[in-house]
Amino acid sequence: MKRAVVLCSGGLDSVVTANYLKKRLDYKEMIILFFNYGQRAVWQEKKAAKKCALNLNAKFCEIKISEIKNLSHSLINRGGEISWILRGELSNTKKESDKWYVPCRNIIFLSYALSLAESIYLKCKKVFDIAVGFKNEGNDGFPDTSWEFVNKFNEVGEIACKKKFRIIAPLIKKDKEDIVLLGKNMGVKMGDTYSCYVGIKNKNEHCGYCLACRLRQEGFYWANVEDITKYRKKMKDFRRA
């Protein structure tokens, strides 16, 4: 039986990854692992991740790492002015991505995921793979979402753990529009996912103008799939309001 711990933020990429494992790769037992690290959109993300677990009949597990917020200067964790990203600016998002980068976040997350997988193995001898929803970001991607990072972390796991636990990134070569199409073809309820970095307090709305929202919108646009996401600000004409 194939089993997996899926790192899930409730966003489009990680939810489609979880569905892909279940529906295409025939994983029978899954744990949806959500991290609460003081992010702005924690309320919406957690709700979406729980919904993913419910839809896939998977176990939901939350790990709280409050100290990250004290260490991070990312806009994900801190207040600050949010840039309105226009369509023409999406060809090079490196500068904007850097504003949202949380130092070593995925090293921390995968360390916890390996600890969870090893703890389960030591208790009941079940082996879980660890799945992440990394996708193709080209040269604009974070350093801890690359193929090289995944491969190196697998090497660390082989040395550090009592059992080999594979870290897999099944969608890492896909673009956002490919993931939207894959999700549609698998019947994923994309309206139940949450991608916004900003997080509208106690609402399921996306802001509509942050980098994550803009990339989400472009994914639906290029996939030619209707985007039913609720955006507070709609930028269909890609001009500043």
KEBA-85834 format. One line per field, with one value per atom (N, C-alpha, C): x, y, z. Coordinates in Angstrom, 2 decimals. Layout:
N
xx = X,...
yy = Y,...
zz = Z,...
END
This chain:
241
xx = 0.84,0.00,0.88,0.55,1.31,0.68,1.54,1.10,1.91,1.31,2.03,1.61,2.59,2.36,2.46,1.39,1.37,1.42,2.49,2.58,1.57,0.59,-0.54,-0.84,-0.75,-1.08,-2.54,-3.25,-4.61,-4.65,-3.46,-3.38,-3.60,-3.71,-4.01,-2.99,-1.71,-0.66,-0.65,-0.72,-0.62,-1.89,-3.05,-4.30,-4.36,-3.95,-3.91,-2.90,-1.77,-0.78,-1.40,-2.12,-2.77,-3.76,-4.55,-5.51,-4.80,-3.68,-2.92,-2.39,-1.90,-1.41,-2.54,-3.68,-4.81,-5.42,-5.65,-6.43,-5.62,-4.37,-3.56,-2.42,-1.89,-0.77,-1.19,-2.47,-3.07,-2.50,-2.31,-1.94,-3.21,-3.17,-4.36,-4.51,-3.41,-3.46,-2.66,-3.31,-2.66,-2.88,-1.87,-1.95,-1.75,-2.71,-2.57,-1.92,-0.69,0.09,0.09,-0.47,-0.59,0.29,0.98,1.85,1.27,1.13,0.72,1.99,2.47,3.72,3.54,2.34,2.07,1.85,1.44,1.19,-0.12,-0.18,-1.36,-2.64,-2.58,-3.77,-3.98,-3.49,-3.55,-4.98,-5.92,-7.32,-7.88,-7.67,-8.18,-7.42,-6.10,-5.30,-5.67,-5.82,-6.17,-7.54,-8.48,-9.81,-9.75,-8.96,-8.83,-8.11,-7.07,-6.34,-7.22,-8.04,-8.97,-9.99,-10.44,-11.40,-10.78,-9.51,-8.79,-8.74,-8.41,-8.35,-9.71,-10.75,-12.11,-12.49,-12.21,-12.58,-11.84,-10.64,-9.82,-9.85,-10.68,-10.76,-9.38,-8.67,-7.31,-7.32,-6.30,-6.15,-5.57,-6.06,-5.52,-4.63,-3.45,-2.51,-1.98,-2.02,-1.50,-0.29,0.75,1.93,2.11,2.23,2.40,3.86,4.39,5.78,5.76,5.39,5.18,6.47,7.60,8.86,9.25,8.75,9.09,8.67,7.51,7.04,8.00,8.63,9.58,10.89,11.25,12.49,12.32,11.15,10.92,10.64,11.16,10.82,9.98,9.50,8.67,7.34,6.78,5.45,4.39,4.71,3.78,3.52,4.55,4.46,4.32,4.74,4.78,3.79,3.43,2.65,3.53,2.92,3.69,2.87,3.35,2.63,2.69,1.55,1.45,1.39,2.29,2.32,1.17,0.61,-0.38,0.38,0.31,1.09,0.30,0.85,0.21,0.68,-0.08,0.21,1.60,1.97,3.27,4.43,4.16,5.21,5.40,4.53,4.60,5.69,6.28,7.36,8.64,8.76,9.92,9.46,9.23,8.68,9.71,10.98,12.02,12.04,11.98,12.04,10.83,9.66,8.46,8.45,8.92,8.98,9.83,10.94,11.86,11.17,10.17,9.46,8.66,8.30,7.44,8.23,9.51,10.34,10.53,10.22,10.44,11.71,12.77,14.05,13.96,14.44,14.56,13.23,12.13,10.82,10.66,11.05,10.82,11.82,12.98,13.89,13.24,12.64,11.96,10.77,9.95,8.75,9.10,10.08,10.43,11.09,11.79,12.36,11.25,10.22,9.07,8.37,8.23,7.56,8.33,9.66,10.48,10.36,10.30,10.14,8.81,7.75,6.44,6.46,7.03,7.09,7.90,9.03,9.87,9.18,8.48,7.76,6.68,5.96,4.95,5.59,6.73,7.41,7.87,8.45,8.94,7.80,6.63,5.48,4.76,4.54,3.71,4.28,5.52,6.23,5.60,4.79,4.25,5.21,5.47,6.37,5.56,5.75,5.06,6.06,5.71,6.44,6.03,6.81,6.50,6.36,5.20,4.92,4.80,5.38,5.31,4.74,4.09,3.44,4.29,5.60,6.47,6.11,6.20,5.92,7.00,6.95,7.94,7.79,8.80,8.82,9.91,10.64,11.72,12.80,13.36,14.42,13.89,12.54,11.94,11.59,11.83,11.43,12.28,11.73,12.48,13.55,14.69,15.77,15.39,14.39,14.01,12.79,12.60,11.53,12.05,13.35,13.96,14.17,14.45,14.78,16.03,17.00,18.24,17.97,17.11,16.77,16.11,15.14,14.45,15.44,16.32,17.30,18.26,18.73,19.66,18.98,17.72,17.03,16.75,16.54,16.42,17.72,18.85,20.14,20.30,19.87,19.93,19.06,17.86,16.96,17.54,18.23,18.83,19.89,20.60,21.65,21.06,20.05,19.58,18.51,17.79,16.65,16.97,16.23,16.42,15.82,14.98,14.36,14.38,14.39,14.39,12.97,12.76,11.47,11.64,10.98,11.12,10.40,11.07,10.43,10.17,8.91,8.55,7.85,8.06,7.43,6.85,5.71,5.21,4.84,4.62,4.19,5.28,6.50,7.55,7.92,7.62,7.95,6.77,5.66,4.47,4.35,3.76,3.43,2.06,1.70,0.43,-0.77,-0.76,-1.90,-2.03,-0.89,-0.92,-1.59,-1.31,-1.87,-3.37,-3.78,-5.21,-5.94,-5.38,-6.01,-6.04,-4.95,-4.89,-5.96,-6.06,-7.08,-8.48,-8.75,-10.07,-10.36,-9.39,-9.59,-9.80,-9.30,-9.47,-10.69,-11.40,-12.60,-12.31,-11.14,-10.81,-11.70,-12.24,-13.04,-12.09,-11.69,-10.68,-11.17,-12.46,-13.00,-12.79,-12.46,-12.18,-10.71,-9.89,-8.47,-8.25,-7.13,-6.86,-5.39,-5.13,-3.77,-3.25,-4.13,-3.75,-2.74,-1.71,-0.71,-1.25,-2.15,-2.57,-3.56,-4.60,-5.61,-6.55,-7.79,-8.79,-9.37,-9.26,-9.57,-10.95,-10.96,-12.18,-13.09,-12.51,-13.28,-12.55,-13.33,-12.74,-12.30,-12.35,-11.95,-10.44,-10.01,-8.63,-8.54,-7.38,-7.27,-7.39,-6.78,-6.89,-5.72,-4.80,-3.73,-2.33,-2.20,-0.85,-0.27,0.99,1.67,0.98,0.62,0.00,-1.35,-2.14,-3.43,-3.25,-2.27,-2.06,-1.60,-0.73,-0.28,-1.42,-2.28,-3.45,-4.37,-4.63,-5.49,-4.92,-3.61,-2.98,-3.06,-2.95,-3.05,-4.40,-5.46,-6.80,-6.97,-6.42,-6.55,-5.91,-4.67,-3.96,-4.45,-5.06,-5.65,-7.03,-7.55,-8.89,-9.95,-9.79,-10.72,-11.35,-12.66,-13.34,-12.78,-12.48,-11.96,-13.11,-13.59,-14.72,-14.25,-12.95,-12.40,-13.03,-13.31,-13.83,-12.66,-12.51,-11.45,-12.06,-11.43,-11.90,-11.71,-10.56,-10.29,-10.07,-10.88,-10.73,-9.91,-8.86,-7.95,-7.99,-9.19,-9.33,-8.66,-8.64,-8.01,-6.55,-6.08,-4.68,-4.17,-5.06,-4.65,-4.78,-4.08,-4.22,-5.59,-6.17,-7.49,-7.35
yy = -1.19,0.00,1.25,2.20,3.45,4.46,5.13,6.10,7.39,8.51,9.78,10.80,11.56,12.81,13.92,14.70,15.75,17.11,17.87,19.23,20.08,20.60,21.27,22.61,23.66,25.01,25.35,24.45,24.75,25.46,25.75,26.42,25.47,26.04,25.29,24.19,24.51,23.55,22.36,22.61,21.52,20.68,21.30,20.54,19.65,20.18,19.35,18.22,18.50,17.45,16.33,16.68,15.67,14.84,15.49,14.77,13.88,14.36,13.59,12.29,12.39,11.19,10.19,10.69,9.81,9.21,10.05,9.64,9.10,9.50,9.06,8.13,8.32,7.49,6.43,6.38,5.30,5.21,6.37,6.37,6.13,5.15,4.73,5.46,5.74,6.36,7.67,8.77,10.07,10.90,11.68,12.68,14.05,14.93,16.30,17.10,17.54,18.21,19.71,20.45,21.90,22.58,23.63,24.38,25.75,26.02,27.34,28.04,29.02,29.69,31.22,31.63,33.05,33.77,33.04,33.67,34.47,35.50,36.37,35.59,34.64,33.95,32.60,32.46,31.16,30.65,31.53,31.11,30.49,31.17,30.67,29.42,29.43,28.29,27.03,27.16,26.00,25.44,26.32,25.89,25.11,25.60,24.94,23.60,23.54,22.29,21.24,21.67,20.75,20.23,21.10,20.70,19.66,19.87,18.90,17.54,17.52,16.26,15.58,16.36,15.81,15.21,15.94,15.48,14.20,14.01,12.85,11.75,11.94,10.96,10.73,11.82,11.77,12.35,12.03,12.58,13.99,14.90,16.26,16.41,17.00,17.21,18.64,19.36,20.73,20.80,21.48,21.73,23.24,23.73,25.17,25.48,26.44,26.87,28.39,28.87,30.30,31.11,30.50,31.25,31.77,31.11,31.57,33.03,33.39,34.76,35.76,35.39,36.29,36.41,35.38,35.39,36.02,35.85,36.23,37.71,38.29,39.65,39.64,38.45,38.30,39.00,39.50,40.09,39.05,37.79,36.74,36.81,37.18,37.23,38.63,39.62,40.99,41.89,43.00,44.00,44.74,45.46,46.22,46.46,47.38,47.73,46.58,46.25,45.18,45.78,45.35,45.86,45.27,46.10,45.62,45.15,43.88,43.31,43.37,44.03,44.14,43.00,42.78,41.65,41.75,42.93,43.11,42.86,42.90,42.68,41.21,40.35,38.94,38.20,38.84,38.21,38.08,38.91,38.85,39.20,38.17,38.38,38.17,38.08,37.78,38.81,40.07,41.12,41.04,40.82,40.72,39.44,38.33,37.06,37.18,37.93,38.07,38.70,39.54,40.19,39.19,38.07,37.08,35.85,35.85,34.68,34.56,33.39,33.09,32.24,32.73,32.03,30.59,29.67,28.25,27.60,28.16,27.63,26.16,25.79,24.40,23.43,23.93,23.09,22.75,23.76,23.56,22.63,22.88,22.07,20.61,20.39,19.02,18.29,19.03,18.41,17.88,18.68,18.23,17.05,17.12,16.03,14.73,14.80,13.61,13.08,13.98,13.57,12.86,13.39,12.75,11.37,11.28,10.00,8.97,9.40,8.47,8.04,8.95,8.62,7.57,7.73,6.74,5.38,5.41,4.15,3.44,4.18,3.57,3.02,3.62,3.18,1.99,2.03,0.98,0.40,0.76,0.20,0.54,1.56,2.03,3.06,2.94,3.86,4.85,6.12,7.19,7.95,8.15,9.11,10.52,11.50,12.89,13.64,14.24,14.91,16.42,17.16,18.62,19.11,20.27,20.80,21.79,21.63,22.54,22.48,23.61,23.68,24.47,24.46,25.16,26.68,27.31,28.77,29.41,28.60,29.14,29.77,30.86,31.54,32.38,32.51,33.36,32.58,31.28,30.44,30.63,30.24,30.28,29.18,29.39,28.40,27.06,27.07,25.82,25.16,25.40,24.71,24.07,23.92,23.42,21.91,21.33,19.91,19.62,20.50,20.30,20.23,21.11,21.12,19.80,19.34,18.08,16.93,16.86,15.77,15.80,16.98,17.11,16.76,17.14,16.83,15.34,14.69,13.23,12.59,13.16,12.64,12.83,13.99,14.25,13.25,13.00,12.07,10.66,10.25,8.91,8.78,9.87,9.84,9.98,10.84,11.24,10.33,9.58,8.80,7.31,6.61,5.17,4.37,5.04,4.41,5.41,4.91,5.81,6.26,7.58,8.16,9.06,8.72,9.49,10.81,11.87,13.17,13.33,13.51,13.58,14.90,15.38,16.62,16.33,15.66,15.14,16.19,17.43,18.47,19.50,19.22,20.24,20.74,19.97,20.40,21.09,21.22,21.79,23.30,24.01,25.42,25.53,26.74,26.93,26.51,26.85,26.48,24.96,24.25,22.79,22.23,22.85,22.39,22.68,23.83,24.14,23.10,22.78,21.78,20.40,20.04,18.75,18.69,19.76,19.80,19.68,20.39,20.31,18.89,18.25,16.91,15.87,16.15,15.23,15.57,16.63,17.01,17.71,18.35,19.09,20.33,20.59,21.78,22.95,23.60,24.64,25.85,26.02,27.10,26.89,25.66,25.35,25.58,25.96,26.20,27.68,27.98,29.37,29.68,30.69,31.00,32.35,33.24,34.62,34.74,35.54,35.79,36.73,37.63,38.70,38.21,37.51,37.02,38.12,38.09,39.06,38.56,39.31,38.85,38.21,36.94,36.18,36.05,36.16,35.99,35.02,34.36,33.43,34.12,35.43,36.18,36.19,36.25,36.55,38.06,38.64,40.09,40.42,39.58,39.78,40.48,41.04,41.83,41.46,40.64,40.22,39.24,38.93,38.06,36.71,36.11,34.78,34.82,35.86,35.99,36.19,37.01,37.28,36.03,35.24,34.01,33.01,32.98,32.12,32.52,33.82,34.32,33.97,34.14,33.83,32.34,31.50,30.07,29.69,30.24,29.96,30.54,31.74,32.40,31.56,31.14,30.40,28.96,28.43,27.09,27.14,28.36,28.56,27.86,28.00,27.42,28.56,28.51,29.55,29.64,30.85,31.10,31.60,30.73,31.10,31.67,31.90,32.46,33.81,34.03,35.32,36.26,37.29,38.29,39.59,40.20,41.51,42.56,42.52,43.43,42.62,42.85,42.14,43.00,42.40,43.15,42.60,42.42,41.84,42.70,44.01,44.88,45.16,44.58,44.66,46.09,46.98,48.36,48.62,49.62,49.99,50.61,50.27,50.83,52.31
zz = 0.00,0.00,0.00,-0.90,-0.94,0.00,0.77,1.76,1.59,1.94,1.77,2.81,3.27,4.00,2.96,2.80,1.79,2.48,2.21,2.74,1.99,2.69,2.03,2.68,1.89,2.36,2.09,1.40,0.97,-0.37,-0.94,-2.23,-3.39,-4.57,-5.78,-6.03,-5.92,-6.26,-5.31,-4.02,-3.05,-3.02,-3.24,-3.27,-4.51,-5.65,-6.87,-6.70,-6.04,-5.78,-4.95,-3.90,-3.06,-3.86,-4.70,-5.53,-6.55,-7.09,-8.07,-7.45,-6.23,-5.55,-5.34,-4.92,-4.62,-5.88,-6.89,-8.05,-9.22,-9.32,-10.45,-10.04,-8.84,-8.40,-7.39,-7.08,-6.28,-4.87,-4.24,-2.82,-2.00,-1.12,-0.39,0.95,1.61,2.93,2.89,3.31,3.20,4.46,4.77,5.84,5.21,5.37,4.90,6.03,5.79,6.82,6.58,7.53,7.42,8.46,8.03,8.94,9.25,10.51,11.01,11.49,10.72,11.05,11.11,11.51,11.65,10.35,9.30,8.01,8.03,7.21,7.17,6.90,5.99,5.51,6.21,7.44,8.11,8.25,8.53,8.71,7.44,6.31,5.03,4.58,4.75,4.32,5.09,6.38,7.21,6.81,6.57,6.16,4.84,3.89,2.59,2.72,3.55,3.74,4.41,5.38,6.03,5.02,4.14,3.11,2.18,1.84,1.00,1.67,2.95,3.70,3.71,3.93,3.96,2.62,1.54,0.20,-0.20,0.33,-0.04,1.02,2.03,3.13,3.75,3.95,4.50,5.92,6.66,8.00,7.90,8.74,8.78,10.00,9.79,10.88,10.79,11.89,11.93,12.85,12.37,13.19,13.30,14.53,14.77,15.04,14.29,14.46,14.59,15.74,15.93,15.82,16.09,16.09,14.71,13.66,12.30,12.11,12.64,12.48,13.10,14.21,14.87,14.10,13.34,12.58,11.20,10.62,9.22,9.06,7.98,7.57,6.30,5.91,4.73,4.91,3.80,3.85,4.22,4.07,4.48,5.98,6.72,8.18,8.76,8.00,8.52,7.79,8.43,7.74,6.75,5.86,4.88,3.63,2.81,1.59,0.59,0.01,-0.96,-2.36,-3.21,-4.58,-5.40,-6.26,-7.22,-8.46,-8.75,-9.84,-11.13,-12.11,-13.42,-14.33,-15.37,-16.26,-16.88,-17.27,-17.89,-16.95,-15.65,-14.66,-14.32,-14.84,-14.51,-15.28,-16.27,-17.03,-16.21,-15.18,-14.29,-12.87,-12.07,-10.73,-9.62,-9.99,-9.00,-7.85,-8.19,-7.16,-6.24,-6.81,-5.99,-5.17,-5.76,-5.03,-3.78,-3.91,-2.77,-1.55,-1.80,-0.69,0.13,-0.51,0.14,0.60,0.38,0.71,2.23,2.77,4.19,4.29,4.91,4.91,5.42,4.59,4.94,5.32,4.88,5.26,4.91,3.69,3.29,3.93,4.31,5.10,6.44,7.05,8.34,8.17,7.15,6.95,6.67,5.80,5.45,6.62,7.46,8.66,9.57,9.74,10.54,9.87,8.54,7.82,7.95,7.85,8.04,9.47,10.43,11.82,12.02,11.40,11.49,10.85,9.64,8.94,9.71,10.28,11.02,12.32,12.97,14.19,13.93,12.82,12.45,12.19,11.48,11.17,12.44,13.36,14.59,15.45,15.31,16.11,15.49,14.16,13.55,12.25,11.92,10.77,9.42,9.37,8.09,7.50,6.20,5.53,4.69,4.96,4.23,3.36,2.08,1.26,1.72,1.33,1.65,0.32,0.12,-1.15,-0.96,-1.90,-1.88,-3.21,-3.16,-4.35,-5.12,-5.13,-5.87,-7.35,-8.04,-9.46,-10.17,-11.48,-12.30,-12.14,-11.58,-11.43,-12.28,-13.06,-13.87,-13.00,-13.47,-12.72,-11.57,-11.47,-10.43,-9.17,-9.18,-8.05,-6.82,-5.67,-4.43,-4.45,-3.78,-3.83,-3.19,-2.30,-1.63,-2.26,-3.57,-4.30,-5.59,-5.70,-6.92,-6.88,-8.05,-8.14,-7.32,-7.42,-6.68,-5.18,-4.70,-3.28,-2.87,-3.66,-3.34,-3.31,-4.31,-4.36,-3.18,-2.83,-1.70,-0.39,-0.25,0.98,1.11,-0.04,-0.01,0.48,0.07,0.53,2.03,2.53,3.97,4.73,4.21,4.85,4.94,3.89,3.88,4.97,5.22,6.25,7.65,7.79,9.11,9.71,8.86,9.35,9.42,10.25,10.41,9.25,8.45,7.29,6.14,4.93,3.78,3.50,3.50,3.19,1.96,0.89,-0.35,-0.26,-0.68,-0.86,-2.35,-2.71,-4.13,-4.43,-5.65,-6.12,-7.50,-7.57,-8.85,-9.89,-9.46,-10.41,-10.68,-10.28,-10.28,-11.69,-12.70,-14.07,-14.76,-14.06,-14.66,-14.38,-15.33,-15.15,-14.49,-14.06,-13.35,-14.19,-15.48,-16.31,-16.46,-16.46,-16.51,-15.26,-14.12,-12.85,-12.80,-13.33,-13.39,-14.24,-15.40,-16.27,-15.63,-14.98,-14.30,-13.21,-12.44,-11.40,-11.96,-13.05,-13.68,-14.14,-14.78,-15.31,-14.21,-13.02,-11.90,-11.04,-11.43,-10.68,-9.37,-9.27,-8.05,-7.96,-6.78,-6.56,-6.29,-7.37,-7.26,-6.44,-6.37,-5.56,-4.07,-3.70,-2.29,-1.92,-2.89,-2.62,-2.32,-1.66,-1.29,-1.54,-2.39,-2.80,-2.32,-1.90,-1.62,-0.49,-0.70,0.34,1.43,1.03,1.92,2.97,2.52,3.44,3.89,3.42,3.85,5.16,6.22,7.57,7.66,8.12,8.36,7.14,5.95,4.72,3.79,2.93,1.98,0.69,0.66,-0.53,-0.72,-1.97,-2.33,-2.57,-2.32,-2.54,-4.03,-4.88,-6.32,-6.96,-6.17,-6.77,-6.29,-5.24,-4.82,-5.83,-5.69,-6.65,-6.77,-5.64,-5.68,-6.40,-6.14,-6.82,-8.32,-8.67,-10.10,-10.85,-10.23,-10.87,-10.97,-9.96,-10.00,-11.16,-11.29,-12.36,-13.74,-13.89,-15.17,-15.48,-14.45,-14.66,-15.24,-14.67,-15.20,-16.60,-16.81,-18.11,-19.22,-19.02,-20.05,-20.18,-19.13,-19.22,-19.87,-20.06,-20.63,-19.78,-18.47,-17.50,-16.70,-16.49,-15.74,-14.32,-13.91,-12.57,-11.69,-10.79,-9.94,-8.59,-8.47,-7.24,-6.90,-5.63,-5.19,-4.91,-5.74,-5.56,-5.06,-4.08,-3.61,-4.68,-5.36,-6.46,-7.72,-8.74,-10.00,-10.95,-11.50,-12.36,-13.77,-14.29,-15.62,-16.69,-16.45,-17.45,-17.10,-15.97,-15.58,-15.46,-15.04,-14.76,-13.28,-12.80,-11.39,-11.15,-10.01,-9.66,-9.31
END
